[in-house]
Amino acid sequence: MSMDIDAPVALPSRPLIPQASATILCCNCGAPIDGTSAAGALCYDCVKLTVDISEGIQREATLHICRDCERWLQPPAHWITASPESRELLALCLRKLRGLSKVRIIDASFIWTEPHSRRIKVKITIQQEAFQGTILQQTFEVEYVVAYHQCPDCAKSFTANTWRAVVQVRQKVPHKRTFLYLEQLILKHSAHKETINIKEVKDGLDFFYAQRNHAEKFVDFLTSVAPVRTKKSQELISMDIHTSTKSYKFSFSVELVPICKDDLVALPIKLAKQIGNIAPLTICHRVGTSVNLLDPNTLQTADVSTPIYWRSPFTSLADVQELVEFVVMDIEPIGPQKGRFLLAEATVARSSDLGSNDVTYFTRTHLGTVLHPGDSVMGYHLTGTNFNNPNFEALEQSNAYSSTIPDVILVKKSYARKKKNKSRNWRLKRMNKDEGEMLPKKQDQERIERDFEMFLRDVEEDTELRSTLALYKAQQEKKEKDRMEGLETASVAETEQTEDGEEVPKIDMEELLDDFNELDVDDEE
């Protein structure tokens, strides 16, 4: 039995009848508009002409900037850093306008103005719903007047005794070479940018800060670059008895290790055995985060860390001011080489004894790579010298170490320079320091200049020391002035020579940096 299936039958389609829209005339201009979507019986052009969505928004405002630190005031009392035509400055301009929160901001941009006009113009595009179903977009300009206003931090910096924290850095040594090196590290890392004053005092420097956390940050920097120990104290300035609010002044005492580069050090015998069984009579060849010691007889090195040193502190046996000049009569390498040090046996004589007697001294030295017969070398003359040091007296009385004390310990090679080198092709930056109430005397000023010249020579001779500093190219104006005065100026390819024709260490131009302060345009005709 089969079933019959009817074929599909197509139904006739009905034509769609378009809906008739209600058309009315604009009450303002008479243009035909759709009455179902028209807002207030006005066409779109008339709505834009009659409705102002920017009503209530300021067209003029004032921005305050501190002319000293160039920071902008963000009300009520916050100061921010913003460069011209930056996103930060644009956000500050928009926050200054009242009524802008009621509309939607589509776009905002700066309009160029003269830099000296002290005016800032901003073009703003906004959107808002004027009537139901009608959204308007409008563009307008806002003009800002830039006014000067000193921020509280700059006001404090120009007022005496307004500091909140002070860092007192001290080192009890007769010279300033360590502080000169520390000053260059501070300048290289810009660790002093938050100080409000730097005052030079006896045996050190005082760094003043407006906030406690800035001083703590600086103390952390000193701890990371030098072996120091710190102490903290505070003094109550005022207290509000109603709210129990107290105001303090904080003082941080930072004491540097009183041992400098090229110092002769007599270690306690017990400490010398603990740090690697090194000979107690050593030379300090570098001071970083720890004191690096070198035994010139064996080239053995040892590091005295900061906690170990301050657990049992000791002073240097002799410093660089007690160095004596010797002349190398004969030298012969005998041992292995460790880095830039080569063990050698040398026969030397005092420069002052030449021509008067034939006394010579036989010693071991670590300067086998740089010394040659006839060279001048600086060293410590131990024979016939009395040292008021308990560690050295213990060495003399010891049966194990009394026979190992040499007559002479050589430290570094000496270059017979003609005079104070005024033709260097490089220079170092210096910090602006307040000398205090008492200016240095004439002899103190000569000592400061002598220490600085000695530090500059150390920078030229020591490549490891030079790699940690920021050296800048010498000013061209100074070079031209030196040429006019008839001074001998060495070019980049030239090398200064001593009276004997020996080359003095010279710094290459590739190691020098350009100082951006020199890139100023001079309006000279």
DRENVEXDO-278795 format. One line per field, with one value per residue (C-alpha): residue in one letter; x negated, y negated, z negated. Coordinates in steps of 0.001 Angstrom, whole numbers, plus 500000, padded with zeros to 6 digits. Layout:
N
code <- A	...;
x <- X	...;
y <- Y	...;
z <- Z	...;
***
This chain:
525
code <- M	S	M	D	I	D	A	P	V	A	L	P	S	R	P	L	I	P	Q	A	S	A	T	I	L	C	C	N	C	G	A	P	I	D	G	T	S	A	A	G	A	L	C	Y	D	C	V	K	L	T	V	D	I	S	E	G	I	Q	R	E	A	T	L	H	I	C	R	D	C	E	R	W	L	Q	P	P	A	H	W	I	T	A	S	P	E	S	R	E	L	L	A	L	C	L	R	K	L	R	G	L	S	K	V	R	I	I	D	A	S	F	I	W	T	E	P	H	S	R	R	I	K	V	K	I	T	I	Q	Q	E	A	F	Q	G	T	I	L	Q	Q	T	F	E	V	E	Y	V	V	A	Y	H	Q	C	P	D	C	A	K	S	F	T	A	N	T	W	R	A	V	V	Q	V	R	Q	K	V	P	H	K	R	T	F	L	Y	L	E	Q	L	I	L	K	H	S	A	H	K	E	T	I	N	I	K	E	V	K	D	G	L	D	F	F	Y	A	Q	R	N	H	A	E	K	F	V	D	F	L	T	S	V	A	P	V	R	T	K	K	S	Q	E	L	I	S	M	D	I	H	T	S	T	K	S	Y	K	F	S	F	S	V	E	L	V	P	I	C	K	D	D	L	V	A	L	P	I	K	L	A	K	Q	I	G	N	I	A	P	L	T	I	C	H	R	V	G	T	S	V	N	L	L	D	P	N	T	L	Q	T	A	D	V	S	T	P	I	Y	W	R	S	P	F	T	S	L	A	D	V	Q	E	L	V	E	F	V	V	M	D	I	E	P	I	G	P	Q	K	G	R	F	L	L	A	E	A	T	V	A	R	S	S	D	L	G	S	N	D	V	T	Y	F	T	R	T	H	L	G	T	V	L	H	P	G	D	S	V	M	G	Y	H	L	T	G	T	N	F	N	N	P	N	F	E	A	L	E	Q	S	N	A	Y	S	S	T	I	P	D	V	I	L	V	K	K	S	Y	A	R	K	K	K	N	K	S	R	N	W	R	L	K	R	M	N	K	D	E	G	E	M	L	P	K	K	Q	D	Q	E	R	I	E	R	D	F	E	M	F	L	R	D	V	E	E	D	T	E	L	R	S	T	L	A	L	Y	K	A	Q	Q	E	K	K	E	K	D	R	M	E	G	L	E	T	A	S	V	A	E	T	E	Q	T	E	D	G	E	E	V	P	K	I	D	M	E	E	L	L	D	D	F	N	E	L	D	V	D	D	E	E;
x <- 500000	498451	499106	499441	497486	498775	496257	495519	497629	496174	498351	498659	496477	497979	496274	494765	496507	493957	494770	495569	493302	494600	492733	492746	490991	488191	489539	486439	485393	488422	486473	488491	487476	488672	491188	490706	486994	486724	485701	487687	488906	485411	483196	479633	478043	480316	479638	475884	476484	478815	477470	474013	472847	469656	471616	470238	466721	463920	462241	459400	457342	454018	451165	448473	444852	441813	439065	436316	437179	439592	442335	446062	448591	451333	453957	454197	450532	448871	445995	445333	442655	443928	442123	443717	446531	446321	449141	448613	448993	452094	453688	452929	454551	457728	457976	457863	461121	464387	467415	465434	466564	470181	469242	467381	463895	463161	459828	457412	454212	451850	451845	448399	447628	444489	442295	441800	445498	446217	449426	450599	453519	455370	457882	460598	463303	466293	469613	472914	476545	478478	481945	483194	481504	479475	475695	473689	469920	468177	464571	463319	460057	458890	456109	453915	451741	448443	447692	444623	445050	442240	442734	442209	439100	437354	438494	436841	433637	433274	433971	431421	431925	434919	433349	435058	432165	428378	425777	422377	419621	416276	412852	409957	407044	404597	405553	408686	407984	410735	413287	412265	412923	416210	417239	416757	418852	421630	421560	421508	424584	426343	426721	426652	429558	431965	429637	430550	427044	423557	421260	417554	416372	413250	412517	415561	418762	422326	425235	428551	431937	435521	436893	435760	436150	433811	431093	431646	431352	428021	426738	427649	425659	422590	422883	422910	419728	417466	416690	418546	420393	423448	425176	428573	429891	432955	433872	437378	438187	441849	444915	448626	450177	453676	452961	449713	447971	444179	441568	438001	434627	432565	428767	426901	423229	421244	417617	415310	412526	409346	407319	406684	405123	401321	401245	398907	400956	399776	402520	403093	401487	404722	406701	404007	404348	408154	408339	406122	402896	401482	398342	399309	397293	399279	400152	403699	403979	407710	410639	414096	416870	414030	410344	408182	404698	401643	398494	395689	393428	395797	398545	401099	404255	406882	410112	411107	414887	416687	418092	414701	412886	415234	415224	411508	410526	406928	405179	402602	398933	397950	399762	398778	397372	394518	393460	389755	388378	386008	384066	384121	380547	381439	384616	385246	388656	388750	392315	395749	397931	401341	403214	401138	398771	395522	393262	389676	386505	385157	382107	382928	381228	382623	382587	381270	378317	377062	373646	373193	373027	373390	376135	378535	381501	382600	386346	389167	391826	395062	394205	392221	394277	393638	390231	386947	383390	383088	386758	387941	390264	392035	391864	391767	388367	388733	385066	384405	388045	389915	393627	395941	398191	399002	399500	396054	394475	396103	394497	391058	391409	392799	390378	392221	392557	389704	387247	389657	389841	388103	385959	388011	391534	392109	395596	395842	393792	392942	392965	390701	393196	391953	394545	398214	399905	402169	402659	404818	407342	409832	411384	413547	416715	416885	419797	420886	419971	420458	417099	418790	417963	414172	412396	409343	405996	403266	401410	404675	405512	402113	402656	406085	404598	401767	404223	406329	403271	402210	405697	405601	402280	403728	406589	404109	401924	404586	406899	409060	409687	410416	413035	415235	415279	416922	414274	415219	413483	411676	413283	412097	412059	409519	407311	407369	406534	403595	402287	402536	400531	397808	398429	397587	400814	400798	403116	405079	402402	399525	398202	396480	392884	390611	387166	385696	387973	390244	393922	396359	399751	402297	406061	407501	410302	412443	412724	414017	417607	419117	420384	423837	423326	420827	423360	424673	425177	423082	424600	421328	421030;
y <- 500000	496677	493147	490173	487047	483706	481475	478078	475223	471695	469005	465646	462972	459758	456504	454684	451435	448796	447083	443492	441268	438109	435248	431849	428592	427250	424509	422441	422730	424539	427528	430796	433249	436577	435798	439132	438592	434815	433275	430195	429722	428657	429979	431166	427943	425800	427979	427380	423639	423241	425793	425257	428454	426736	424317	424255	425338	422873	421276	419757	421160	420658	423147	422694	423740	423481	421712	423371	427069	426634	428707	428053	427641	430241	428998	429036	429422	431984	431033	433134	433143	432731	431726	429294	430809	434108	436442	435543	431822	432429	434462	431637	429103	431179	431618	427857	427301	427216	428840	431157	434205	433807	434440	437105	436145	437381	435703	433171	431729	428773	425752	424267	421008	418923	420335	416899	415995	417964	419216	422776	423479	426792	427901	430134	432171	433307	435176	434942	435927	432707	434283	437825	439641	436603	436574	433453	433116	429792	428510	425494	423993	423308	420869	421341	418658	419948	418276	418709	420135	421413	424936	425701	427799	424945	422498	424680	424937	421136	420938	421788	424620	426186	429594	432662	435181	434903	437481	436839	438592	438759	440305	439663	439480	436605	436296	436021	438616	440978	438161	437075	440598	440788	437432	438765	441855	439643	437460	440442	442044	438690	439711	436064	434757	434653	432773	429224	428326	429845	428427	429110	429696	431068	434674	434947	433626	433027	433737	432103	433426	432252	435760	438701	441299	439309	439475	443205	443730	441881	443952	447125	445832	445188	448665	450189	448437	448114	449954	447864	448171	446089	444790	443123	440600	438380	435189	434093	430663	430151	432065	431357	432370	432497	434918	436452	435512	435303	433748	435067	434218	437244	437537	440362	440771	442565	443399	444548	447032	445003	447005	445670	446918	447450	447402	449721	451929	454079	456609	458248	461686	463425	461611	462330	466066	465895	464234	466741	466904	463874	462116	459421	456681	455808	452995	451771	451799	451047	449978	450967	452487	454164	453463	455369	456177	457433	459145	457841	460799	463547	461699	463193	461107	460949	459048	457580	457175	454393	456507	458142	454802	453046	456077	455468	452149	451218	448238	448003	448181	445435	443419	441930	438796	440917	442402	442150	441999	444797	445493	449006	450233	453745	455813	459437	461184	464410	465429	465883	463071	462362	459812	456654	457782	459675	460855	459599	459054	455502	453663	450042	447030	443854	440929	438661	441048	441042	439422	439453	443183	446572	448007	450225	452327	455720	456397	458213	456265	456788	454137	456392	455399	451644	451228	451152	450288	446539	445928	443999	445769	444702	446941	447159	447153	449399	449543	447065	445930	445994	446831	446292	449206	452189	454539	453734	454162	457599	458468	457407	459532	462545	465381	466284	462849	460729	462077	461441	457654	456161	453051	451442	452016	450591	449273	447592	446259	442571	440395	437333	434789	431351	429404	429445	430719	427957	429406	432435	433305	434437	433088	434130	432556	431219	430779	427367	427382	424807	424156	423054	420076	420487	420369	422620	421074	420672	423801	425753	424565	425721	429104	429427	428611	431092	433853	433143	433219	436536	437908	436834	438618	441765	441605	441368	444235	446675	448107	449934	446714	444868	447404	446555	442787	440482	438448	435537	433831	430636	427404	426102	422530	423469	425167	422085	419919	422148	421876	418083	418082	420198	423338	426716	428528	432162	433267	436475	438481	436925	438266	436247	437229	436876	435387	438827	439330	441823	441748	440654	442448	440633	441057	441765	439627	442750	442998	439435	438235	435084	432597	431385	428123	427173	427566	424024	421635	418505	415447	413934	411825;
z <- 500000	501047	499882	502212	501124	502327	504076	502395	503646	503796	502209	503885	502196	500932	501843	498784	498168	497024	493734	494142	491924	490344	491987	490292	490883	488689	486494	487027	490674	492233	493508	493714	491027	489666	486948	485213	484527	484485	481172	480236	483822	484860	487602	486826	488117	485968	482922	483372	483678	480749	478219	476625	474902	473692	471539	468015	469021	468374	471374	469317	466436	464643	464268	461603	462155	459892	461784	459699	460063	463048	461455	461925	459132	459110	456640	453787	452807	455084	457396	460495	463187	466753	469926	472427	474537	472687	471683	468024	468738	470884	468080	465649	468003	468299	464520	464065	466011	464072	465730	467957	465994	467262	470901	472806	474021	477548	478262	476733	478173	477746	480037	480663	478882	478480	475684	474114	474187	471007	472593	473243	475596	475691	478337	476839	478620	476524	477012	475136	475681	476299	476655	476556	479407	480475	479727	480445	480888	480373	480487	478551	477306	473769	472917	469841	468269	466797	463457	461267	457782	455563	454292	450575	451261	453067	450404	447776	449775	449714	445993	443346	440836	442573	443126	441772	442053	442277	443317	441712	443667	441851	442393	440011	442445	443149	446830	448996	451699	450533	450434	453931	455186	453275	454747	458284	457515	456137	459254	461615	460033	459262	455638	454491	456583	453599	451256	450270	449087	448895	446220	445893	442334	440701	441695	443956	445506	444314	446679	445739	446887	446634	446086	444028	446783	449046	446398	445910	449660	449684	446745	448657	451626	449469	447984	451480	452684	449615	446370	443807	440543	439750	436661	436455	433948	433762	431983	431039	432452	431585	430477	430697	427376	428863	431711	430357	433609	433212	435458	435457	436995	437977	438070	439788	438924	441650	440851	443621	443044	442234	444768	448270	451464	451360	447541	445638	443303	440396	439724	436361	436540	435577	438276	440905	440249	440414	443852	445672	443655	445457	444272	441725	443466	446624	449006	449615	453424	453694	451518	452753	450704	448787	448158	450673	449368	451270	450027	452317	451424	452643	454618	452237	451881	449167	448615	445287	445375	443561	440664	440054	440005	437587	435321	434689	436300	437047	438630	441384	440522	442999	445673	449032	447424	446023	449354	450234	453774	454806	457996	459478	459937	461120	461417	462423	462727	460739	460190	461670	462933	461420	463465	463696	460921	461623	458835	459228	457227	457309	456071	455245	453707	452233	454621	451890	451271	454856	454955	451180	450381	452023	449796	451742	450677	451991	451955	453664	455476	457366	459992	462314	465365	465161	463515	465431	464381	463955	463169	460137	457735	454564	451518	447735	446069	443000	441951	439174	439006	435720	435874	432945	433830	431574	434519	435939	432504	432295	435651	434446	431303	433179	433911	437122	438720	437327	439925	442813	442380	445461	445555	448337	449666	453158	453883	457280	460144	460105	463225	463166	464442	465379	463407	462588	465716	466995	470475	469691	472365	469706	466543	463591	462308	458777	456361	455137	451455	448747	447085	443874	441709	441806	445159	445572	444751	447324	446251	446150	449656	450892	449255	450928	454340	453740	452818	455904	458177	456612	457209	460868	461314	459747	462256	465139	463903	462640	465303	462747	460860	464092	465182	462174	462830	465362	467190	469446	472303	471435	472537	475870	474581	471924	474493	476704	473706	472833	476379	476237	473013	474598	472553	474008	474858	475854	478634	478601	480367	478421	475155	472481	471859	468881	468890	469619	472616	470836	471616	468924	468855	470987	471178	474641	476020	476419	472631	472248	472228	473722	471183	472251	470391	473077	475912	475510	478423	477994	479650	480769	483854;
***
